[in-house]
């Protein structure tokens, strides 16, 4: 790992331990790493968000809760899941499918089944 301090990048160093539970830095570090994931999702052109007059909305985050807004969950979902899995491998996190909900609007039964098959 390397760190930028006052605009200067440090030499490489090995991370030997994680942050202790209860450490006041833990929530801040988590949010900083989550921002990397959120930016990846926002910049991924294959993930098509909901469009409004003010822009395109793909994701909202509050702590470790994420809400995704996608036009076509079957197509965009493939790329969304890929981003989540890649982030999870690096960060050591994974989706808790028992706590995951998918809410759809105007989706045919065939598309719903396709979505369930692809997302698990």
N, CA, C and O atoms as CSV, one atom per row, in Angstrom:
chain,resi,resn,atom,element,x,y,z
A,1,UNK,N,N,0.843,-1.183,0.000
A,1,UNK,CA,C,0.000,0.000,0.000
A,1,UNK,C,C,0.883,1.239,0.000
A,1,UNK,O,O,2.049,1.189,0.390
A,2,UNK,N,N,0.322,2.325,-0.433
A,2,UNK,CA,C,0.987,3.622,-0.376
A,2,UNK,C,C,-0.030,4.659,0.083
A,2,UNK,O,O,-1.235,4.479,-0.099
A,3,UNK,N,N,0.448,5.721,0.665
A,3,UNK,CA,C,-0.401,6.790,1.180
A,3,UNK,C,C,0.093,8.113,0.616
A,3,UNK,O,O,1.294,8.311,0.428
A,4,UNK,N,N,-0.844,9.019,0.347
A,4,UNK,CA,C,-0.466,10.364,-0.087
A,4,UNK,C,C,-0.559,11.286,1.122
A,4,UNK,O,O,-1.622,11.432,1.724
A,5,UNK,N,N,0.566,11.905,1.469
A,5,UNK,CA,C,0.629,12.843,2.593
A,5,UNK,C,C,1.142,14.163,2.062
A,5,UNK,O,O,2.241,14.235,1.511
A,6,UNK,N,N,0.350,15.207,2.226
A,6,UNK,CA,C,0.708,16.542,1.728
A,6,UNK,C,C,1.111,16.510,0.253
A,6,UNK,O,O,2.052,17.186,-0.162
A,7,UNK,N,N,0.384,15.718,-0.526
A,7,UNK,CA,C,0.643,15.657,-1.957
A,7,UNK,C,C,1.781,14.746,-2.368
A,7,UNK,O,O,2.022,14.569,-3.562
A,8,UNK,N,N,2.484,14.166,-1.417
A,8,UNK,CA,C,3.613,13.272,-1.704
A,8,UNK,C,C,3.198,11.823,-1.435
A,8,UNK,O,O,2.583,11.528,-0.410
A,9,UNK,N,N,3.535,10.929,-2.357
A,9,UNK,CA,C,3.225,9.513,-2.194
A,9,UNK,C,C,4.359,8.821,-1.448
A,9,UNK,O,O,5.530,8.970,-1.797
A,10,UNK,N,N,3.997,8.065,-0.419
A,10,UNK,CA,C,5.000,7.347,0.376
A,10,UNK,C,C,5.516,6.137,-0.397
A,10,UNK,O,O,4.985,5.781,-1.450
A,11,UNK,N,N,6.552,5.517,0.139
A,11,UNK,CA,C,7.051,4.258,-0.413
A,11,UNK,C,C,6.028,3.161,-0.104
A,11,UNK,O,O,5.169,3.327,0.762
A,12,UNK,N,N,6.130,2.051,-0.816
A,12,UNK,CA,C,5.252,0.908,-0.546
A,12,UNK,C,C,5.504,0.363,0.854
A,12,UNK,O,O,6.639,0.340,1.329
A,13,UNK,N,N,4.428,-0.076,1.511
A,13,UNK,CA,C,4.554,-0.764,2.789
A,13,UNK,C,C,3.474,-1.832,2.854
A,13,UNK,O,O,2.429,-1.715,2.214
A,14,UNK,N,N,3.735,-2.871,3.632
A,14,UNK,CA,C,2.769,-3.968,3.782
A,14,UNK,C,C,1.791,-3.649,4.890
A,14,UNK,O,O,2.173,-3.137,5.942
A,15,UNK,N,N,0.543,-3.949,4.654
A,15,UNK,CA,C,-0.479,-3.809,5.688
A,15,UNK,C,C,-0.493,-5.114,6.469
A,15,UNK,O,O,-0.764,-6.180,5.916
A,16,UNK,N,N,-0.200,-5.018,7.750
A,16,UNK,CA,C,-0.071,-6.215,8.574
A,16,UNK,C,C,-1.343,-6.534,9.353
A,16,UNK,O,O,-1.636,-7.703,9.605
A,17,UNK,N,N,-2.097,-5.515,9.734
A,17,UNK,CA,C,-3.301,-5.718,10.542
A,17,UNK,C,C,-4.376,-4.749,10.084
A,17,UNK,O,O,-4.088,-3.724,9.467
A,18,UNK,N,N,-5.611,-5.089,10.395
A,18,UNK,CA,C,-6.733,-4.209,10.083
A,18,UNK,C,C,-6.977,-3.223,11.215
A,18,UNK,O,O,-6.193,-3.130,12.159
A,19,UNK,N,N,-8.060,-2.501,11.106
A,19,UNK,CA,C,-8.441,-1.534,12.135
A,19,UNK,C,C,-9.168,-2.285,13.249
A,19,UNK,O,O,-10.010,-3.141,12.979
A,20,UNK,N,N,-8.844,-1.966,14.478
A,20,UNK,CA,C,-9.490,-2.616,15.616
A,20,UNK,C,C,-10.960,-2.234,15.689
A,20,UNK,O,O,-11.348,-1.118,15.344
A,21,UNK,N,N,-11.772,-3.187,16.149
A,21,UNK,CA,C,-13.185,-2.901,16.339
A,21,UNK,C,C,-13.323,-1.817,17.405
A,21,UNK,O,O,-12.671,-1.868,18.448
A,22,UNK,N,N,-14.178,-0.843,17.128
A,22,UNK,CA,C,-14.368,0.260,18.054
A,22,UNK,C,C,-13.444,1.432,17.802
A,22,UNK,O,O,-13.585,2.475,18.441
A,23,UNK,N,N,-12.504,1.285,16.887
A,23,UNK,CA,C,-11.587,2.379,16.561
A,23,UNK,C,C,-12.386,3.526,15.952
A,23,UNK,O,O,-13.177,3.297,15.037
A,24,UNK,N,N,-12.199,4.755,16.436
A,24,UNK,CA,C,-12.956,5.886,15.891
A,24,UNK,C,C,-12.652,6.170,14.419
A,24,UNK,O,O,-13.430,6.856,13.755
A,25,UNK,N,N,-11.540,5.657,13.902
A,25,UNK,CA,C,-11.205,5.853,12.488
A,25,UNK,C,C,-11.955,4.878,11.573
A,25,UNK,O,O,-12.065,5.114,10.370
A,26,UNK,N,N,-12.465,3.790,12.141
A,26,UNK,CA,C,-13.069,2.738,11.336
A,26,UNK,C,C,-14.198,3.226,10.421
A,26,UNK,O,O,-14.168,2.921,9.229
A,27,UNK,N,N,-15.191,3.968,10.922
A,27,UNK,CA,C,-16.258,4.432,10.024
A,27,UNK,C,C,-15.744,5.338,8.907
A,27,UNK,O,O,-16.212,5.253,7.772
A,28,UNK,N,N,-14.796,6.192,9.222
A,28,UNK,CA,C,-14.244,7.095,8.208
A,28,UNK,C,C,-13.512,6.308,7.125
A,28,UNK,O,O,-13.689,6.575,5.936
A,29,UNK,N,N,-12.699,5.350,7.527
A,29,UNK,CA,C,-11.977,4.534,6.552
A,29,UNK,C,C,-12.939,3.730,5.682
A,29,UNK,O,O,-12.720,3.579,4.480
A,30,UNK,N,N,-13.998,3.217,6.292
A,30,UNK,CA,C,-14.997,2.465,5.529
A,30,UNK,C,C,-15.662,3.358,4.484
A,30,UNK,O,O,-15.809,2.961,3.328
A,31,UNK,N,N,-16.059,4.549,4.883
A,31,UNK,CA,C,-16.715,5.479,3.960
A,31,UNK,C,C,-15.774,5.873,2.829
A,31,UNK,O,O,-16.195,5.967,1.676
A,32,UNK,N,N,-14.509,6.102,3.147
A,32,UNK,CA,C,-13.542,6.458,2.102
A,32,UNK,C,C,-13.386,5.336,1.078
A,32,UNK,O,O,-13.308,5.598,-0.122
A,33,UNK,N,N,-13.342,4.095,1.543
A,33,UNK,CA,C,-13.211,2.993,0.592
A,33,UNK,C,C,-14.501,2.776,-0.181
A,33,UNK,O,O,-14.461,2.398,-1.352
A,34,UNK,N,N,-15.641,3.009,0.451
A,34,UNK,CA,C,-16.924,2.875,-0.248
A,34,UNK,C,C,-17.040,3.893,-1.375
A,34,UNK,O,O,-17.649,3.617,-2.409
A,35,UNK,N,N,-16.461,5.056,-1.177
A,35,UNK,CA,C,-16.532,6.094,-2.210
A,35,UNK,C,C,-15.859,5.629,-3.500
A,35,UNK,O,O,-16.281,6.008,-4.592
A,36,UNK,N,N,-14.822,4.815,-3.377
A,36,UNK,CA,C,-14.170,4.250,-4.563
A,36,UNK,C,C,-15.176,3.389,-5.330
A,36,UNK,O,O,-15.299,3.515,-6.548
A,37,UNK,N,N,-15.890,2.518,-4.623
A,37,UNK,CA,C,-16.910,1.677,-5.253
A,37,UNK,C,C,-17.998,2.526,-5.894
A,37,UNK,O,O,-18.378,2.284,-7.040
A,38,UNK,N,N,-18.497,3.508,-5.174
A,38,UNK,CA,C,-19.585,4.343,-5.688
A,38,UNK,C,C,-19.166,5.086,-6.948
A,38,UNK,O,O,-19.951,5.203,-7.889
A,39,UNK,N,N,-17.948,5.584,-6.973
A,39,UNK,CA,C,-17.453,6.268,-8.175
A,39,UNK,C,C,-17.325,5.303,-9.345
A,39,UNK,O,O,-17.638,5.664,-10.480
A,40,UNK,N,N,-16.870,4.085,-9.085
A,40,UNK,CA,C,-16.780,3.084,-10.153
A,40,UNK,C,C,-18.158,2.832,-10.762
A,40,UNK,O,O,-18.299,2.750,-11.982
A,41,UNK,N,N,-19.164,2.712,-9.913
A,41,UNK,CA,C,-20.528,2.466,-10.393
A,41,UNK,C,C,-21.043,3.669,-11.172
A,41,UNK,O,O,-21.636,3.512,-12.240
A,42,UNK,N,N,-20.823,4.852,-10.650
A,42,UNK,CA,C,-21.296,6.064,-11.339
A,42,UNK,C,C,-20.643,6.238,-12.702
A,42,UNK,O,O,-21.284,6.723,-13.634
A,43,UNK,N,N,-19.383,5.851,-12.833
A,43,UNK,CA,C,-18.648,6.055,-14.084
A,43,UNK,C,C,-18.841,4.923,-15.086
A,43,UNK,O,O,-18.526,5.092,-16.264
A,44,UNK,N,N,-19.341,3.797,-14.655
A,44,UNK,CA,C,-19.513,2.641,-15.557
A,44,UNK,C,C,-20.672,2.904,-16.512
A,44,UNK,O,O,-21.825,2.953,-16.084
A,45,UNK,N,N,-20.382,3.072,-17.781
A,45,UNK,CA,C,-21.382,3.420,-18.789
A,45,UNK,C,C,-22.411,2.315,-19.005
A,45,UNK,O,O,-23.548,2.592,-19.388
A,46,UNK,N,N,-22.021,1.065,-18.762
A,46,UNK,CA,C,-22.948,-0.051,-18.954
A,46,UNK,C,C,-24.035,-0.103,-17.885
A,46,UNK,O,O,-25.068,-0.745,-18.079
A,47,UNK,N,N,-23.806,0.572,-16.756
A,47,UNK,CA,C,-24.827,0.653,-15.709
A,47,UNK,C,C,-25.635,1.914,-15.991
A,47,UNK,O,O,-25.159,3.029,-15.778
A,48,UNK,N,N,-26.848,1.727,-16.468
A,48,UNK,CA,C,-27.684,2.856,-16.871
A,48,UNK,C,C,-28.636,3.193,-15.728
A,48,UNK,O,O,-29.503,2.396,-15.367
A,49,UNK,N,N,-28.460,4.381,-15.167
A,49,UNK,CA,C,-29.272,4.817,-14.047
A,49,UNK,C,C,-30.555,5.490,-14.499
A,49,UNK,O,O,-30.843,5.588,-15.691
A,50,UNK,N,N,-31.323,5.953,-13.511
A,50,UNK,CA,C,-32.553,6.682,-13.804
A,50,UNK,C,C,-32.198,8.118,-14.150
A,50,UNK,O,O,-31.410,8.762,-13.457
A,51,UNK,N,N,-32.778,8.601,-15.210
A,51,UNK,CA,C,-32.463,9.951,-15.677
A,51,UNK,C,C,-33.552,10.926,-15.253
A,51,UNK,O,O,-34.742,10.609,-15.265
A,52,UNK,N,N,-33.109,12.121,-14.877
A,52,UNK,CA,C,-34.028,13.214,-14.554
A,52,UNK,C,C,-33.467,14.484,-15.182
A,52,UNK,O,O,-32.423,14.457,-15.835
A,53,UNK,N,N,-34.156,15.572,-14.982
A,53,UNK,CA,C,-33.683,16.853,-15.523
A,53,UNK,C,C,-32.334,17.246,-14.925
A,53,UNK,O,O,-31.544,17.937,-15.569
A,54,UNK,N,N,-32.072,16.810,-13.703
A,54,UNK,CA,C,-30.838,17.192,-13.010
A,54,UNK,C,C,-29.678,16.235,-13.259
A,54,UNK,O,O,-28.549,16.531,-12.869
A,55,UNK,N,N,-29.926,15.108,-13.890
A,55,UNK,CA,C,-28.832,14.180,-14.160
A,55,UNK,C,C,-29.273,12.741,-14.097
A,55,UNK,O,O,-30.461,12.427,-14.161
A,56,UNK,N,N,-28.294,11.873,-13.969
A,56,UNK,CA,C,-28.541,10.435,-13.910
A,56,UNK,C,C,-28.229,9.940,-12.501
A,56,UNK,O,O,-27.182,10.261,-11.939
A,57,UNK,N,N,-29.139,9.161,-11.941
A,57,UNK,CA,C,-28.961,8.638,-10.590
A,57,UNK,C,C,-28.791,7.132,-10.658
A,57,UNK,O,O,-29.640,6.425,-11.201
A,58,UNK,N,N,-27.691,6.646,-10.105
A,58,UNK,CA,C,-27.406,5.215,-10.111
A,58,UNK,C,C,-27.387,4.614,-8.715
A,58,UNK,O,O,-27.784,3.465,-8.522
A,59,UNK,N,N,-26.928,5.391,-7.743
A,59,UNK,CA,C,-26.731,4.810,-6.415
A,59,UNK,C,C,-26.860,5.885,-5.339
A,59,UNK,O,O,-26.477,7.039,-5.535
A,60,UNK,N,N,-27.410,5.474,-4.200
A,60,UNK,CA,C,-27.404,6.291,-2.986
A,60,UNK,C,C,-26.830,5.422,-1.876
A,60,UNK,O,O,-27.073,4.216,-1.829
A,61,UNK,N,N,-26.080,6.035,-1.000
A,61,UNK,CA,C,-25.461,5.277,0.084
A,61,UNK,C,C,-25.691,5.981,1.411
A,61,UNK,O,O,-25.610,7.205,1.507
A,62,UNK,N,N,-25.979,5.186,2.428
A,62,UNK,CA,C,-26.040,5.668,3.799
A,62,UNK,C,C,-25.341,4.613,4.644
A,62,UNK,O,O,-25.850,3.509,4.835
A,63,UNK,N,N,-24.170,4.975,5.145
A,63,UNK,CA,C,-23.320,4.028,5.890
A,63,UNK,C,C,-23.065,2.804,5.011
A,63,UNK,O,O,-22.481,2.932,3.934
A,64,UNK,N,N,-23.493,1.620,5.454
A,64,UNK,CA,C,-23.245,0.424,4.641
A,64,UNK,C,C,-24.489,-0.048,3.894
A,64,UNK,O,O,-24.531,-1.173,3.394
A,65,UNK,N,N,-25.501,0.815,3.821
A,65,UNK,CA,C,-26.707,0.513,3.046
A,65,UNK,C,C,-26.621,1.210,1.699
A,65,UNK,O,O,-26.338,2.406,1.626
A,66,UNK,N,N,-26.867,0.460,0.637
A,66,UNK,CA,C,-26.802,1.005,-0.716
A,66,UNK,C,C,-28.137,0.793,-1.408
A,66,UNK,O,O,-28.767,-0.254,-1.257
A,67,UNK,N,N,-28.566,1.801,-2.173
A,67,UNK,CA,C,-29.768,1.699,-2.998
A,67,UNK,C,C,-29.346,2.009,-4.422
A,67,UNK,O,O,-28.741,3.048,-4.688
A,68,UNK,N,N,-29.670,1.094,-5.343
A,68,UNK,CA,C,-29.302,1.273,-6.745
A,68,UNK,C,C,-30.539,1.590,-7.561
A,68,UNK,O,O,-31.604,1.009,-7.352
A,69,UNK,N,N,-30.387,2.519,-8.494
A,69,UNK,CA,C,-31.453,2.903,-9.408
A,69,UNK,C,C,-30.965,2.600,-10.817
A,69,UNK,O,O,-30.079,3.283,-11.331
A,70,UNK,N,N,-31.539,1.579,-11.442
A,70,UNK,CA,C,-31.098,1.222,-12.790
A,70,UNK,C,C,-32.306,1.080,-13.711
A,70,UNK,O,O,-33.366,0.599,-13.310
A,71,UNK,N,N,-32.118,1.510,-14.949
A,71,UNK,CA,C,-33.165,1.460,-15.968
A,71,UNK,C,C,-33.528,0.027,-16.309
A,71,UNK,O,O,-34.707,-0.327,-16.317
A,72,UNK,N,N,-32.545,-0.793,-16.587
A,72,UNK,CA,C,-32.769,-2.182,-16.981
A,72,UNK,C,C,-31.953,-3.074,-16.051
A,72,UNK,O,O,-30.777,-3.330,-16.307
A,73,UNK,N,N,-32.582,-3.554,-14.960
A,73,UNK,CA,C,-31.809,-4.326,-13.979
A,73,UNK,C,C,-31.224,-5.620,-14.537
A,73,UNK,O,O,-30.212,-6.105,-14.030
A,74,UNK,N,N,-31.842,-6.185,-15.571
A,74,UNK,CA,C,-31.318,-7.427,-16.140
A,74,UNK,C,C,-29.984,-7.158,-16.832
A,74,UNK,O,O,-29.014,-7.885,-16.615
A,75,UNK,N,N,-29.930,-6.117,-17.665
A,75,UNK,CA,C,-28.696,-5.801,-18.395
A,75,UNK,C,C,-27.681,-5.074,-17.515
A,75,UNK,O,O,-26.525,-5.490,-17.431
A,76,UNK,N,N,-28.104,-3.993,-16.859
A,76,UNK,CA,C,-27.186,-3.218,-16.017
A,76,UNK,C,C,-26.728,-4.019,-14.808
A,76,UNK,O,O,-25.623,-3.825,-14.303
A,77,UNK,N,N,-27.596,-4.926,-14.348
A,77,UNK,CA,C,-27.284,-5.711,-13.159
A,77,UNK,C,C,-26.041,-6.556,-13.289
A,77,UNK,O,O,-25.323,-6.764,-12.312
A,78,UNK,N,N,-25.779,-7.045,-14.486
A,78,UNK,CA,C,-24.578,-7.850,-14.721
A,78,UNK,C,C,-23.338,-7.043,-14.356
A,78,UNK,O,O,-22.445,-7.537,-13.667
A,79,UNK,N,N,-23.293,-5.806,-14.820
A,79,UNK,CA,C,-22.132,-4.946,-14.581
A,79,UNK,C,C,-22.110,-4.443,-13.139
A,79,UNK,O,O,-21.041,-4.265,-12.555
A,80,UNK,N,N,-23.280,-4.218,-12.575
A,80,UNK,CA,C,-23.371,-3.779,-11.185
A,80,UNK,C,C,-22.834,-4.867,-10.258
A,80,UNK,O,O,-22.019,-4.590,-9.377
A,81,UNK,N,N,-23.284,-6.087,-10.453
A,81,UNK,CA,C,-22.807,-7.203,-9.632
A,81,UNK,C,C,-21.302,-7.389,-9.804
A,81,UNK,O,O,-20.593,-7.661,-8.836
A,82,UNK,N,N,-20.821,-7.244,-11.024
A,82,UNK,CA,C,-19.378,-7.376,-11.285
A,82,UNK,C,C,-18.589,-6.345,-10.477
A,82,UNK,O,O,-17.571,-6.678,-9.870
A,83,UNK,N,N,-19.058,-5.093,-10.468
A,83,UNK,CA,C,-18.376,-4.043,-9.688
A,83,UNK,C,C,-18.402,-4.379,-8.205
A,83,UNK,O,O,-17.394,-4.224,-7.515
A,84,UNK,N,N,-19.551,-4.841,-7.707
A,84,UNK,CA,C,-19.668,-5.188,-6.290
A,84,UNK,C,C,-18.747,-6.353,-5.926
A,84,UNK,O,O,-18.116,-6.342,-4.869
A,85,UNK,N,N,-18.672,-7.346,-6.794
A,85,UNK,CA,C,-17.812,-8.501,-6.517
A,85,UNK,C,C,-16.335,-8.126,-6.558
A,85,UNK,O,O,-15.557,-8.584,-5.721
A,86,UNK,N,N,-15.941,-7.296,-7.526
A,86,UNK,CA,C,-14.537,-6.862,-7.603
A,86,UNK,C,C,-14.159,-6.056,-6.366
A,86,UNK,O,O,-13.092,-6.262,-5.787
A,87,UNK,N,N,-15.031,-5.143,-5.964
A,87,UNK,CA,C,-14.783,-4.357,-4.754
A,87,UNK,C,C,-14.709,-5.285,-3.536
A,87,UNK,O,O,-13.836,-5.135,-2.682
A,88,UNK,N,N,-15.628,-6.235,-3.472
A,88,UNK,CA,C,-15.667,-7.162,-2.347
A,88,UNK,C,C,-14.398,-7.979,-2.205
A,88,UNK,O,O,-13.945,-8.236,-1.090
A,89,UNK,N,N,-13.818,-8.393,-3.335
A,89,UNK,CA,C,-12.568,-9.163,-3.281
A,89,UNK,C,C,-11.438,-8.321,-2.707
A,89,UNK,O,O,-10.622,-8.820,-1.932
A,90,UNK,N,N,-11.389,-7.054,-3.081
A,90,UNK,CA,C,-10.324,-6.167,-2.599
A,90,UNK,C,C,-10.559,-5.782,-1.142
A,90,UNK,O,O,-9.628,-5.777,-0.337
A,91,UNK,N,N,-11.817,-5.459,-0.806
A,91,UNK,CA,C,-12.135,-4.956,0.531
A,91,UNK,C,C,-12.449,-6.061,1.534
A,91,UNK,O,O,-12.555,-5.797,2.732
A,92,UNK,N,N,-12.596,-7.286,1.061
A,92,UNK,CA,C,-12.932,-8.376,1.970
A,92,UNK,C,C,-14.382,-8.345,2.410
A,92,UNK,O,O,-14.704,-8.759,3.523
A,93,UNK,N,N,-15.261,-7.856,1.545
A,93,UNK,CA,C,-16.689,-7.758,1.859
A,93,UNK,C,C,-17.495,-8.531,0.828
A,93,UNK,O,O,-17.022,-8.780,-0.281
A,94,UNK,N,N,-18.720,-8.910,1.198
A,94,UNK,CA,C,-19.601,-9.527,0.219
A,94,UNK,C,C,-21.045,-9.159,0.532
A,94,UNK,O,O,-21.378,-8.754,1.646
A,95,UNK,N,N,-21.884,-9.309,-0.474
A,95,UNK,CA,C,-23.299,-8.968,-0.341
A,95,UNK,C,C,-23.976,-10.003,0.545
A,95,UNK,O,O,-23.781,-11.205,0.368
A,96,UNK,N,N,-24.769,-9.534,1.494
A,96,UNK,CA,C,-25.590,-10.425,2.303
A,96,UNK,C,C,-26.927,-10.561,1.581
A,96,UNK,O,O,-27.792,-9.693,1.698
A,97,UNK,N,N,-27.093,-11.650,0.838
A,97,UNK,CA,C,-28.295,-11.825,0.019
A,97,UNK,C,C,-29.556,-11.957,0.863
A,97,UNK,O,O,-30.653,-11.692,0.371
A,98,UNK,N,N,-29.421,-12.365,2.133
A,98,UNK,CA,C,-30.588,-12.452,3.009
A,98,UNK,C,C,-31.144,-11.070,3.349
A,98,UNK,O,O,-32.325,-10.937,3.672
A,99,UNK,N,N,-30.305,-10.054,3.278
A,99,UNK,CA,C,-30.735,-8.689,3.586
A,99,UNK,C,C,-30.913,-7.841,2.329
A,99,UNK,O,O,-31.111,-6.629,2.417
A,100,UNK,N,N,-30.842,-8.477,1.163
A,100,UNK,CA,C,-30.919,-7.752,-0.100
A,100,UNK,C,C,-32.327,-7.843,-0.668
A,100,UNK,O,O,-32.919,-8.922,-0.702
A,101,UNK,N,N,-32.860,-6.720,-1.111
A,101,UNK,CA,C,-34.187,-6.656,-1.724
A,101,UNK,C,C,-34.061,-6.029,-3.098
A,101,UNK,O,O,-33.305,-5.076,-3.290
A,102,UNK,N,N,-34.804,-6.565,-4.053
A,102,UNK,CA,C,-34.874,-5.986,-5.389
A,102,UNK,C,C,-36.315,-5.561,-5.615
A,102,UNK,O,O,-37.231,-6.382,-5.566
A,103,UNK,N,N,-36.504,-4.291,-5.860
A,103,UNK,CA,C,-37.835,-3.747,-6.134
A,103,UNK,C,C,-37.850,-3.325,-7.594
A,103,UNK,O,O,-37.018,-2.531,-8.032
A,104,UNK,N,N,-38.797,-3.861,-8.335
A,104,UNK,CA,C,-38.856,-3.562,-9.764
A,104,UNK,C,C,-40.155,-2.840,-10.102
A,104,UNK,O,O,-41.143,-2.913,-9.372
A,105,UNK,N,N,-40.118,-2.154,-11.214
A,105,UNK,CA,C,-41.299,-1.448,-11.709
A,105,UNK,C,C,-41.406,-1.745,-13.199
A,105,UNK,O,O,-40.415,-1.666,-13.926
A,106,UNK,N,N,-42.599,-2.082,-13.650
A,106,UNK,CA,C,-42.862,-2.325,-15.071
A,106,UNK,C,C,-41.957,-3.403,-15.664
A,106,UNK,O,O,-41.438,-3.248,-16.769
A,107,UNK,N,N,-41.775,-4.479,-14.934
A,107,UNK,CA,C,-40.949,-5.581,-15.425
A,107,UNK,C,C,-41.857,-6.785,-15.695
A,107,UNK,O,O,-42.660,-7.160,-14.840
A,108,UNK,N,N,-41.734,-7.378,-16.860
A,108,UNK,CA,C,-42.547,-8.546,-17.197
A,108,UNK,C,C,-42.131,-9.726,-16.328
A,108,UNK,O,O,-41.047,-9.726,-15.744
A,109,UNK,N,N,-42.996,-10.725,-16.247
A,109,UNK,CA,C,-42.686,-11.920,-15.452
A,109,UNK,C,C,-41.431,-12.617,-15.978
A,109,UNK,O,O,-40.614,-13.100,-15.195
A,110,UNK,N,N,-41.280,-12.669,-17.300
A,110,UNK,CA,C,-40.082,-13.291,-17.880
A,110,UNK,C,C,-38.819,-12.547,-17.474
A,110,UNK,O,O,-37.806,-13.167,-17.149
A,111,UNK,N,N,-38.879,-11.208,-17.492
A,111,UNK,CA,C,-37.705,-10.405,-17.096
A,111,UNK,C,C,-37.417,-10.594,-15.610
A,111,UNK,O,O,-36.255,-10.657,-15.210
A,112,UNK,N,N,-38.473,-10.684,-14.779
A,112,UNK,CA,C,-38.277,-10.904,-13.341
A,112,UNK,C,C,-37.566,-12.234,-13.095
A,112,UNK,O,O,-36.654,-12.313,-12.271
A,113,UNK,N,N,-37.986,-13.278,-13.812
A,113,UNK,CA,C,-37.346,-14.592,-13.658
A,113,UNK,C,C,-35.898,-14.548,-14.139
A,113,UNK,O,O,-35.010,-15.138,-13.524
A,114,UNK,N,N,-35.676,-13.846,-15.238
A,114,UNK,CA,C,-34.314,-13.683,-15.761
A,114,UNK,C,C,-33.436,-12.954,-14.746
A,114,UNK,O,O,-32.281,-13.320,-14.529
A,115,UNK,N,N,-33.999,-11.922,-14.131
A,115,UNK,CA,C,-33.286,-11.143,-13.112
A,115,UNK,C,C,-32.932,-12.024,-11.914
A,115,UNK,O,O,-31.798,-11.995,-11.437
A,116,UNK,N,N,-33.889,-12.800,-11.432
A,116,UNK,CA,C,-33.645,-13.689,-10.291
A,116,UNK,C,C,-32.565,-14.722,-10.613
A,116,UNK,O,O,-31.727,-15.039,-9.769
A,117,UNK,N,N,-32.592,-15.240,-11.834
A,117,UNK,CA,C,-31.602,-16.235,-12.244
A,117,UNK,C,C,-30.201,-15.633,-12.281
A,117,UNK,O,O,-29.240,-16.269,-11.847
A,118,UNK,N,N,-30.081,-14.406,-12.800
A,118,UNK,CA,C,-28.772,-13.770,-12.932
A,118,UNK,C,C,-28.233,-13.259,-11.599
A,118,UNK,O,O,-27.029,-13.324,-11.352
A,119,UNK,N,N,-29.115,-12.751,-10.738
A,119,UNK,CA,C,-28.678,-12.147,-9.477
A,119,UNK,C,C,-28.631,-13.144,-8.331
A,119,UNK,O,O,-28.000,-12.877,-7.308
A,120,UNK,N,N,-29.283,-14.281,-8.483
A,120,UNK,CA,C,-29.289,-15.277,-7.411
A,120,UNK,C,C,-30.317,-14.940,-6.399
A,120,UNK,O,O,-30.475,-15.663,-5.416
